[in-house]
Amino acid sequence: MLRFFLHYGIHFIIPVVVGLLFFKNNQKRVILILLAAILIDLDHLLADPIFDPHRCSINYHFLHQYWAVAVYILFLLIKPLRIWGIGLLIHILADWTDCLLMGFENGM
């Protein structure tokens, strides 16, 4: 249950908090962009099965691979893409946390 709340809390609460605290001038726009970063989960549609609660997304799905994370980090350096980079990295953090807690559930 902790895994579920932490994973989805990071996906949906952290973007709102980041938008409210750090982007005073464009809060609504920024929050929508940060939340829209969940669209990288569309790459789950290419997996079989589409959803597996025992599968770690990191380095499995196309847009969750290490090279993609490097691209999201580079987005931080490009001003028009910076908010997308933050949102995508928040998403990766949520999935990484999920993978970490999955390991603890499995006795690692």
C-alpha positions in Angstrom: 0.0 0.0 0.0 2.9 2.4 0.8 4.3 1.6 -2.7 1.0 2.6 -4.3 0.6 5.9 -2.4 4.2 6.9 -2.8 4.3 6.1 -6.5 1.1 8.0 -7.4 1.7 10.7 -4.8 5.0 11.5 -6.6 3.2 11.4 -10.0 0.3 13.7 -9.1 1.1 15.6 -5.9 4.8 16.6 -6.4 4.1 18.3 -9.8 1.4 20.5 -8.1 3.7 21.3 -5.2 6.6 22.2 -7.5 4.3 24.4 -9.6 2.9 26.2 -6.7 6.2 26.7 -4.9 8.6 27.5 -7.7 6.6 29.0 -10.6 4.5 31.8 -9.1 3.8 33.6 -12.4 2.6 30.7 -14.5 1.4 28.1 -11.9 -1.5 26.7 -13.8 0.4 26.3 -17.1 3.4 24.8 -15.3 1.4 22.4 -13.3 -0.4 21.2 -16.4 2.9 20.6 -18.2 4.4 18.8 -15.2 1.3 16.6 -14.9 1.3 16.0 -18.7 4.7 14.3 -18.3 2.8 11.2 -17.4 2.2 10.8 -21.1 5.5 9.0 -21.4 3.6 6.1 -19.9 2.1 5.6 -23.4 5.2 3.5 -24.1 3.6 0.9 -21.8 1.2 0.2 -24.7 4.1 -1.4 -26.5 4.7 -4.0 -23.7 3.1 -7.4 -23.3 1.4 -7.4 -20.9 0.7 -3.7 -20.9 0.6 -3.6 -17.1 2.6 -5.8 -14.9 2.7 -4.8 -11.2 5.9 -6.8 -10.7 7.8 -5.2 -13.6 10.1 -2.2 -13.1 9.5 0.4 -15.7 13.0 1.8 -15.5 15.2 0.6 -18.4 12.3 -1.6 -19.6 9.9 0.7 -21.4 11.3 2.7 -24.4 10.8 6.2 -22.8 12.0 5.0 -19.4 15.4 3.8 -20.5 18.7 5.3 -19.3 19.4 7.1 -22.5 16.0 8.8 -22.3 16.7 9.9 -18.7 19.9 11.5 -20.0 17.8 13.4 -22.6 15.4 14.6 -19.9 18.4 15.9 -17.9 19.6 17.7 -21.0 16.1 19.3 -21.2 16.9 21.1 -18.0 19.6 23.1 -19.9 17.3 24.2 -22.7 14.9 26.9 -21.3 11.9 26.1 -23.5 12.1 22.5 -22.5 13.1 23.0 -18.8 9.6 22.5 -17.4 9.1 19.3 -19.5 12.5 18.1 -18.2 11.4 18.6 -14.6 8.1 16.8 -15.2 9.8 13.9 -16.9 12.4 13.6 -14.2 9.6 13.7 -11.5 8.0 10.9 -13.4 11.2 8.8 -13.6 11.7 9.4 -9.8 8.1 8.1 -9.2 8.9 5.0 -11.2 12.3 4.5 -9.7 10.8 4.7 -6.2 8.2 2.1 -7.3 11.0 -0.2 -8.4 12.9 0.3 -5.2 9.9 -0.5 -3.0 9.0 -3.5 -5.2 12.4 -4.9 -4.4 11.7 -4.5 -0.7 8.3 -6.2 -1.1 10.0 -9.1 -2.8 12.5 -9.5 0.0 15.6 -7.9 -1.6 
